[in-house]
Amino acid sequence: MTVGSKMHQTLVSLEGALANMKTFALDTEDQNAKKQFSDLANQLDSITQSFKDRVNYIESQEPQYKVYQQAQQQAQQQQQKQQQ
């Protein structure tokens, strides 16, 4: 697995954890737990944004790490081959 792939996988994991914390905050009736989950969601949001900024910076400096765009291009090429 390349560095770019690992970074994108980590970003997806962070976004998933953030979504879970927000869901937990909405699902609980316990006000203490709700506050704790909301606080954790805010911390994860900050971490996720910082990491996303880092990924974007690296991709701008090292184009070979643009994993998401490369995957989209490959998928489009495969679709075009299948349609032919």
Backbone atoms as SQL, in Angstrom:
CREATE TABLE atoms (id INTEGER PRIMARY KEY, chain TEXT, resi INTEGER, resn TEXT, atom TEXT, x REAL, y REAL, z REAL);
INSERT INTO atoms VALUES
  (1, 'A', 1, 'MET', 'N', 0.852, -1.173, 0.000),
  (2, 'A', 1, 'MET', 'CA', 0.000, 0.000, 0.000),
  (3, 'A', 1, 'MET', 'C', 0.894, 1.232, 0.000),
  (4, 'A', 2, 'THR', 'N', 0.569, 2.178, -0.873),
  (5, 'A', 2, 'THR', 'CA', 1.388, 3.379, -0.985),
  (6, 'A', 2, 'THR', 'C', 1.072, 4.364, 0.143),
  (7, 'A', 3, 'VAL', 'N', 1.933, 5.332, 0.301),
  (8, 'A', 3, 'VAL', 'CA', 1.719, 6.375, 1.305),
  (9, 'A', 3, 'VAL', 'C', 0.411, 7.106, 1.023),
  (10, 'A', 4, 'GLY', 'N', 0.168, 7.423, -0.250),
  (11, 'A', 4, 'GLY', 'CA', -1.072, 8.113, -0.609),
  (12, 'A', 4, 'GLY', 'C', -2.297, 7.307, -0.242),
  (13, 'A', 5, 'SER', 'N', -2.259, 6.011, -0.506),
  (14, 'A', 5, 'SER', 'CA', -3.381, 5.132, -0.155),
  (15, 'A', 5, 'SER', 'C', -3.599, 5.091, 1.352),
  (16, 'A', 6, 'LYS', 'N', -2.508, 4.992, 2.094),
  (17, 'A', 6, 'LYS', 'CA', -2.600, 4.947, 3.556),
  (18, 'A', 6, 'LYS', 'C', -3.191, 6.246, 4.107),
  (19, 'A', 7, 'MET', 'N', -2.771, 7.360, 3.529),
  (20, 'A', 7, 'MET', 'CA', -3.275, 8.653, 4.011),
  (21, 'A', 7, 'MET', 'C', -4.772, 8.780, 3.734),
  (22, 'A', 8, 'HIS', 'N', -5.194, 8.363, 2.558),
  (23, 'A', 8, 'HIS', 'CA', -6.619, 8.441, 2.234),
  (24, 'A', 8, 'HIS', 'C', -7.431, 7.463, 3.092),
  (25, 'A', 9, 'GLN', 'N', -6.875, 6.305, 3.352),
  (26, 'A', 9, 'GLN', 'CA', -7.550, 5.341, 4.207),
  (27, 'A', 9, 'GLN', 'C', -7.695, 5.914, 5.626),
  (28, 'A', 10, 'THR', 'N', -6.660, 6.564, 6.110),
  (29, 'A', 10, 'THR', 'CA', -6.713, 7.190, 7.434),
  (30, 'A', 10, 'THR', 'C', -7.744, 8.305, 7.463),
  (31, 'A', 11, 'LEU', 'N', -7.795, 9.101, 6.404),
  (32, 'A', 11, 'LEU', 'CA', -8.765, 10.184, 6.332),
  (33, 'A', 11, 'LEU', 'C', -10.196, 9.639, 6.370),
  (34, 'A', 12, 'VAL', 'N', -10.447, 8.581, 5.639),
  (35, 'A', 12, 'VAL', 'CA', -11.776, 7.953, 5.641),
  (36, 'A', 12, 'VAL', 'C', -12.107, 7.429, 7.040),
  (37, 'A', 13, 'SER', 'N', -11.134, 6.840, 7.709),
  (38, 'A', 13, 'SER', 'CA', -11.357, 6.339, 9.070),
  (39, 'A', 13, 'SER', 'C', -11.681, 7.478, 10.034),
  (40, 'A', 14, 'LEU', 'N', -10.951, 8.579, 9.917),
  (41, 'A', 14, 'LEU', 'CA', -11.228, 9.738, 10.774),
  (42, 'A', 14, 'LEU', 'C', -12.632, 10.285, 10.534),
  (43, 'A', 15, 'GLU', 'N', -13.011, 10.379, 9.265),
  (44, 'A', 15, 'GLU', 'CA', -14.349, 10.876, 8.939),
  (45, 'A', 15, 'GLU', 'C', -15.425, 9.935, 9.471),
  (46, 'A', 16, 'GLY', 'N', -15.154, 8.630, 9.428),
  (47, 'A', 16, 'GLY', 'CA', -16.099, 7.659, 9.978),
  (48, 'A', 16, 'GLY', 'C', -16.243, 7.790, 11.485),
  (49, 'A', 17, 'ALA', 'N', -15.123, 7.955, 12.166),
  (50, 'A', 17, 'ALA', 'CA', -15.155, 8.132, 13.618),
  (51, 'A', 17, 'ALA', 'C', -15.893, 9.412, 13.987),
  (52, 'A', 18, 'LEU', 'N', -15.675, 10.466, 13.220),
  (53, 'A', 18, 'LEU', 'CA', -16.378, 11.731, 13.455),
  (54, 'A', 18, 'LEU', 'C', -17.881, 11.540, 13.314),
  (55, 'A', 19, 'ALA', 'N', -18.301, 10.863, 12.262),
  (56, 'A', 19, 'ALA', 'CA', -19.725, 10.610, 12.049),
  (57, 'A', 19, 'ALA', 'C', -20.308, 9.781, 13.190),
  (58, 'A', 20, 'ASN', 'N', -19.547, 8.797, 13.667),
  (59, 'A', 20, 'ASN', 'CA', -20.016, 7.979, 14.786),
  (60, 'A', 20, 'ASN', 'C', -20.204, 8.809, 16.049),
  (61, 'A', 21, 'MET', 'N', -19.263, 9.680, 16.358),
  (62, 'A', 21, 'MET', 'CA', -19.381, 10.509, 17.563),
  (63, 'A', 21, 'MET', 'C', -20.615, 11.412, 17.483),
  (64, 'A', 22, 'LYS', 'N', -20.858, 11.977, 16.308),
  (65, 'A', 22, 'LYS', 'CA', -22.040, 12.826, 16.126),
  (66, 'A', 22, 'LYS', 'C', -23.320, 12.015, 16.302),
  (67, 'A', 23, 'THR', 'N', -23.316, 10.795, 15.782),
  (68, 'A', 23, 'THR', 'CA', -24.481, 9.926, 15.920),
  (69, 'A', 23, 'THR', 'C', -24.702, 9.539, 17.374),
  (70, 'A', 24, 'PHE', 'N', -23.628, 9.192, 18.070),
  (71, 'A', 24, 'PHE', 'CA', -23.751, 8.847, 19.482),
  (72, 'A', 24, 'PHE', 'C', -24.320, 10.023, 20.274),
  (73, 'A', 25, 'ALA', 'N', -23.866, 11.224, 19.961),
  (74, 'A', 25, 'ALA', 'CA', -24.363, 12.416, 20.663),
  (75, 'A', 25, 'ALA', 'C', -25.861, 12.607, 20.426),
  (76, 'A', 26, 'LEU', 'N', -26.305, 12.323, 19.225),
  (77, 'A', 26, 'LEU', 'CA', -27.729, 12.473, 18.913),
  (78, 'A', 26, 'LEU', 'C', -28.575, 11.358, 19.519),
  (79, 'A', 27, 'ASP', 'N', -28.006, 10.166, 19.627),
  (80, 'A', 27, 'ASP', 'CA', -28.775, 8.997, 20.059),
  (81, 'A', 27, 'ASP', 'C', -28.930, 8.872, 21.560),
  (82, 'A', 28, 'THR', 'N', -28.068, 9.510, 22.337),
  (83, 'A', 28, 'THR', 'CA', -28.123, 9.320, 23.787),
  (84, 'A', 28, 'THR', 'C', -29.041, 10.343, 24.448),
  (85, 'A', 29, 'GLU', 'N', -29.646, 9.915, 25.531),
  (86, 'A', 29, 'GLU', 'CA', -30.489, 10.805, 26.344),
  (87, 'A', 29, 'GLU', 'C', -29.699, 11.403, 27.514),
  (88, 'A', 30, 'ASP', 'N', -28.620, 10.748, 27.881),
  (89, 'A', 30, 'ASP', 'CA', -27.771, 11.180, 28.994),
  (90, 'A', 30, 'ASP', 'C', -27.037, 12.457, 28.591),
  (91, 'A', 31, 'GLN', 'N', -27.304, 13.540, 29.300),
  (92, 'A', 31, 'GLN', 'CA', -26.728, 14.842, 28.936),
  (93, 'A', 31, 'GLN', 'C', -25.204, 14.868, 29.083),
  (94, 'A', 32, 'ASN', 'N', -24.687, 14.164, 30.084),
  (95, 'A', 32, 'ASN', 'CA', -23.226, 14.102, 30.244),
  (96, 'A', 32, 'ASN', 'C', -22.583, 13.382, 29.067),
  (97, 'A', 33, 'ALA', 'N', -23.174, 12.263, 28.673),
  (98, 'A', 33, 'ALA', 'CA', -22.649, 11.501, 27.534),
  (99, 'A', 33, 'ALA', 'C', -22.795, 12.318, 26.251),
  (100, 'A', 34, 'LYS', 'N', -23.921, 13.006, 26.104),
  (101, 'A', 34, 'LYS', 'CA', -24.154, 13.836, 24.918),
  (102, 'A', 34, 'LYS', 'C', -23.069, 14.906, 24.788),
  (103, 'A', 35, 'LYS', 'N', -22.743, 15.554, 25.909),
  (104, 'A', 35, 'LYS', 'CA', -21.701, 16.577, 25.896),
  (105, 'A', 35, 'LYS', 'C', -20.338, 15.964, 25.575),
  (106, 'A', 36, 'GLN', 'N', -20.066, 14.816, 26.176),
  (107, 'A', 36, 'GLN', 'CA', -18.785, 14.156, 25.933),
  (108, 'A', 36, 'GLN', 'C', -18.651, 13.775, 24.454),
  (109, 'A', 37, 'PHE', 'N', -19.692, 13.182, 23.878),
  (110, 'A', 37, 'PHE', 'CA', -19.638, 12.803, 22.461),
  (111, 'A', 37, 'PHE', 'C', -19.510, 14.029, 21.565),
  (112, 'A', 38, 'SER', 'N', -20.195, 15.103, 21.929),
  (113, 'A', 38, 'SER', 'CA', -20.098, 16.344, 21.146),
  (114, 'A', 38, 'SER', 'C', -18.693, 16.928, 21.223),
  (115, 'A', 39, 'ASP', 'N', -18.106, 16.904, 22.418),
  (116, 'A', 39, 'ASP', 'CA', -16.735, 17.394, 22.585),
  (117, 'A', 39, 'ASP', 'C', -15.750, 16.550, 21.773),
  (118, 'A', 40, 'LEU', 'N', -15.939, 15.239, 21.825),
  (119, 'A', 40, 'LEU', 'CA', -15.073, 14.343, 21.050),
  (120, 'A', 40, 'LEU', 'C', -15.253, 14.584, 19.549),
  (121, 'A', 41, 'ALA', 'N', -16.490, 14.822, 19.129),
  (122, 'A', 41, 'ALA', 'CA', -16.747, 15.106, 17.715),
  (123, 'A', 41, 'ALA', 'C', -16.040, 16.389, 17.298),
  (124, 'A', 42, 'ASN', 'N', -16.067, 17.393, 18.140),
  (125, 'A', 42, 'ASN', 'CA', -15.386, 18.653, 17.820),
  (126, 'A', 42, 'ASN', 'C', -13.873, 18.452, 17.708),
  (127, 'A', 43, 'GLN', 'N', -13.313, 17.664, 18.610),
  (128, 'A', 43, 'GLN', 'CA', -11.882, 17.374, 18.551),
  (129, 'A', 43, 'GLN', 'C', -11.538, 16.600, 17.281),
  (130, 'A', 44, 'LEU', 'N', -12.353, 15.594, 16.963),
  (131, 'A', 44, 'LEU', 'CA', -12.113, 14.807, 15.751),
  (132, 'A', 44, 'LEU', 'C', -12.284, 15.648, 14.491),
  (133, 'A', 45, 'ASP', 'N', -13.214, 16.573, 14.533),
  (134, 'A', 45, 'ASP', 'CA', -13.413, 17.457, 13.385),
  (135, 'A', 45, 'ASP', 'C', -12.159, 18.292, 13.136),
  (136, 'A', 46, 'SER', 'N', -11.574, 18.796, 14.199),
  (137, 'A', 46, 'SER', 'CA', -10.351, 19.582, 14.086),
  (138, 'A', 46, 'SER', 'C', -9.196, 18.722, 13.560),
  (139, 'A', 47, 'ILE', 'N', -9.079, 17.524, 14.098),
  (140, 'A', 47, 'ILE', 'CA', -8.020, 16.604, 13.661),
  (141, 'A', 47, 'ILE', 'C', -8.215, 16.234, 12.201),
  (142, 'A', 48, 'THR', 'N', -9.443, 15.920, 11.837),
  (143, 'A', 48, 'THR', 'CA', -9.749, 15.530, 10.460),
  (144, 'A', 48, 'THR', 'C', -9.425, 16.652, 9.489),
  (145, 'A', 49, 'GLN', 'N', -9.798, 17.867, 9.843),
  (146, 'A', 49, 'GLN', 'CA', -9.526, 19.001, 8.963),
  (147, 'A', 49, 'GLN', 'C', -8.019, 19.232, 8.816),
  (148, 'A', 50, 'SER', 'N', -7.284, 19.129, 9.901),
  (149, 'A', 50, 'SER', 'CA', -5.827, 19.288, 9.840),
  (150, 'A', 50, 'SER', 'C', -5.201, 18.214, 8.964),
  (151, 'A', 51, 'PHE', 'N', -5.678, 16.989, 9.126),
  (152, 'A', 51, 'PHE', 'CA', -5.141, 15.887, 8.331),
  (153, 'A', 51, 'PHE', 'C', -5.494, 16.062, 6.857),
  (154, 'A', 52, 'LYS', 'N', -6.719, 16.508, 6.586),
  (155, 'A', 52, 'LYS', 'CA', -7.153, 16.749, 5.208),
  (156, 'A', 52, 'LYS', 'C', -6.296, 17.835, 4.566),
  (157, 'A', 53, 'ASP', 'N', -6.004, 18.883, 5.330),
  (158, 'A', 53, 'ASP', 'CA', -5.120, 19.940, 4.822),
  (159, 'A', 53, 'ASP', 'C', -3.740, 19.384, 4.487),
  (160, 'A', 54, 'ARG', 'N', -3.252, 18.488, 5.337),
  (161, 'A', 54, 'ARG', 'CA', -1.939, 17.877, 5.096),
  (162, 'A', 54, 'ARG', 'C', -1.962, 17.016, 3.838),
  (163, 'A', 55, 'VAL', 'N', -3.017, 16.240, 3.667),
  (164, 'A', 55, 'VAL', 'CA', -3.160, 15.401, 2.469),
  (165, 'A', 55, 'VAL', 'C', -3.170, 16.281, 1.221),
  (166, 'A', 56, 'ASN', 'N', -3.938, 17.362, 1.272),
  (167, 'A', 56, 'ASN', 'CA', -4.004, 18.269, 0.121),
  (168, 'A', 56, 'ASN', 'C', -2.645, 18.888, -0.184),
  (169, 'A', 57, 'TYR', 'N', -1.914, 19.257, 0.866),
  (170, 'A', 57, 'TYR', 'CA', -0.586, 19.833, 0.667),
  (171, 'A', 57, 'TYR', 'C', 0.348, 18.813, 0.024),
  (172, 'A', 58, 'ILE', 'N', 0.349, 17.614, 0.562),
  (173, 'A', 58, 'ILE', 'CA', 1.230, 16.575, 0.015),
  (174, 'A', 58, 'ILE', 'C', 0.885, 16.296, -1.437),
  (175, 'A', 59, 'GLU', 'N', -0.403, 16.225, -1.737),
  (176, 'A', 59, 'GLU', 'CA', -0.812, 15.963, -3.115),
  (177, 'A', 59, 'GLU', 'C', -0.400, 17.098, -4.049),
  (178, 'A', 60, 'SER', 'N', -0.383, 18.317, -3.547),
  (179, 'A', 60, 'SER', 'CA', 0.040, 19.430, -4.398),
  (180, 'A', 60, 'SER', 'C', 1.554, 19.398, -4.638),
  (181, 'A', 61, 'GLN', 'N', 2.303, 18.870, -3.672),
  (182, 'A', 61, 'GLN', 'CA', 3.757, 18.784, -3.791),
  (183, 'A', 61, 'GLN', 'C', 4.213, 17.502, -4.496),
  (184, 'A', 62, 'GLU', 'N', 3.461, 16.452, -4.311),
  (185, 'A', 62, 'GLU', 'CA', 3.827, 15.132, -4.848),
  (186, 'A', 62, 'GLU', 'C', 2.624, 14.559, -5.599),
  (187, 'A', 63, 'PRO', 'N', 2.459, 14.882, -6.860),
  (188, 'A', 63, 'PRO', 'CA', 1.272, 14.464, -7.617),
  (189, 'A', 63, 'PRO', 'C', 1.031, 12.958, -7.648),
  (190, 'A', 64, 'GLN', 'N', 2.045, 12.153, -7.455),
  (191, 'A', 64, 'GLN', 'CA', 1.860, 10.702, -7.484),
  (192, 'A', 64, 'GLN', 'C', 1.004, 10.215, -6.316),
  (193, 'A', 65, 'TYR', 'N', 0.807, 11.056, -5.299),
  (194, 'A', 65, 'TYR', 'CA', -0.008, 10.667, -4.147),
  (195, 'A', 65, 'TYR', 'C', -1.491, 10.975, -4.338),
  (196, 'A', 66, 'LYS', 'N', -1.865, 11.476, -5.476),
  (197, 'A', 66, 'LYS', 'CA', -3.270, 11.795, -5.737),
  (198, 'A', 66, 'LYS', 'C', -4.040, 10.500, -6.006),
  (199, 'A', 67, 'VAL', 'N', -4.211, 9.739, -4.968),
  (200, 'A', 67, 'VAL', 'CA', -4.804, 8.405, -5.054),
  (201, 'A', 67, 'VAL', 'C', -6.257, 8.477, -5.512),
  (202, 'A', 68, 'TYR', 'N', -7.018, 9.360, -4.933),
  (203, 'A', 68, 'TYR', 'CA', -8.442, 9.432, -5.237),
  (204, 'A', 68, 'TYR', 'C', -8.664, 9.746, -6.710),
  (205, 'A', 69, 'GLN', 'N', -7.939, 10.720, -7.229),
  (206, 'A', 69, 'GLN', 'CA', -8.086, 11.082, -8.635),
  (207, 'A', 69, 'GLN', 'C', -7.626, 9.948, -9.536),
  (208, 'A', 70, 'GLN', 'N', -6.560, 9.274, -9.166),
  (209, 'A', 70, 'GLN', 'CA', -6.064, 8.157, -9.962),
  (210, 'A', 70, 'GLN', 'C', -7.093, 7.028, -9.988),
  (211, 'A', 71, 'ALA', 'N', -7.714, 6.754, -8.863),
  (212, 'A', 71, 'ALA', 'CA', -8.720, 5.689, -8.792),
  (213, 'A', 71, 'ALA', 'C', -9.927, 6.043, -9.660),
  (214, 'A', 72, 'GLN', 'N', -10.328, 7.306, -9.643),
  (215, 'A', 72, 'GLN', 'CA', -11.451, 7.734, -10.481),
  (216, 'A', 72, 'GLN', 'C', -11.107, 7.581, -11.959),
  (217, 'A', 73, 'GLN', 'N', -9.919, 7.966, -12.338),
  (218, 'A', 73, 'GLN', 'CA', -9.503, 7.849, -13.735),
  (219, 'A', 73, 'GLN', 'C', -9.476, 6.394, -14.176),
  (220, 'A', 74, 'GLN', 'N', -8.984, 5.519, -13.330),
  (221, 'A', 74, 'GLN', 'CA', -8.938, 4.108, -13.666),
  (222, 'A', 74, 'GLN', 'C', -10.343, 3.536, -13.803),
  (223, 'A', 75, 'ALA', 'N', -11.249, 3.938, -12.919),
  (224, 'A', 75, 'ALA', 'CA', -12.630, 3.461, -12.991),
  (225, 'A', 75, 'ALA', 'C', -13.302, 3.941, -14.279),
  (226, 'A', 76, 'GLN', 'N', -13.056, 5.188, -14.658),
  (227, 'A', 76, 'GLN', 'CA', -13.619, 5.710, -15.903),
  (228, 'A', 76, 'GLN', 'C', -13.067, 4.962, -17.109),
  (229, 'A', 77, 'GLN', 'N', -11.789, 4.666, -17.092),
  (230, 'A', 77, 'GLN', 'CA', -11.183, 3.927, -18.199),
  (231, 'A', 77, 'GLN', 'C', -11.779, 2.520, -18.298),
  (232, 'A', 78, 'GLN', 'N', -12.010, 1.877, -17.172),
  (233, 'A', 78, 'GLN', 'CA', -12.601, 0.548, -17.185),
  (234, 'A', 78, 'GLN', 'C', -14.038, 0.588, -17.708),
  (235, 'A', 79, 'GLN', 'N', -14.779, 1.608, -17.317),
  (236, 'A', 79, 'GLN', 'CA', -16.158, 1.754, -17.796),
  (237, 'A', 79, 'GLN', 'C', -16.172, 1.968, -19.313),
  (238, 'A', 80, 'GLN', 'N', -15.255, 2.765, -19.789),
  (239, 'A', 80, 'GLN', 'CA', -15.184, 3.028, -21.229),
  (240, 'A', 80, 'GLN', 'C', -14.848, 1.746, -21.986),
  (241, 'A', 81, 'LYS', 'N', -13.958, 0.935, -21.446),
  (242, 'A', 81, 'LYS', 'CA', -13.602, -0.331, -22.088),
  (243, 'A', 81, 'LYS', 'C', -14.790, -1.281, -22.120),
  (244, 'A', 82, 'GLN', 'N', -15.572, -1.294, -21.038),
  (245, 'A', 82, 'GLN', 'CA', -16.728, -2.180, -20.963),
  (246, 'A', 82, 'GLN', 'C', -17.824, -1.737, -21.935),
  (247, 'A', 83, 'GLN', 'N', -17.939, -0.458, -22.174),
  (248, 'A', 83, 'GLN', 'CA', -18.966, 0.060, -23.076),
  (249, 'A', 83, 'GLN', 'C', -18.609, -0.191, -24.543),
  (250, 'A', 84, 'GLN', 'N', -17.354, -0.414, -24.818),
  (251, 'A', 84, 'GLN', 'CA', -16.913, -0.620, -26.199),
  (252, 'A', 84, 'GLN', 'C', -17.145, -2.013, -26.668);
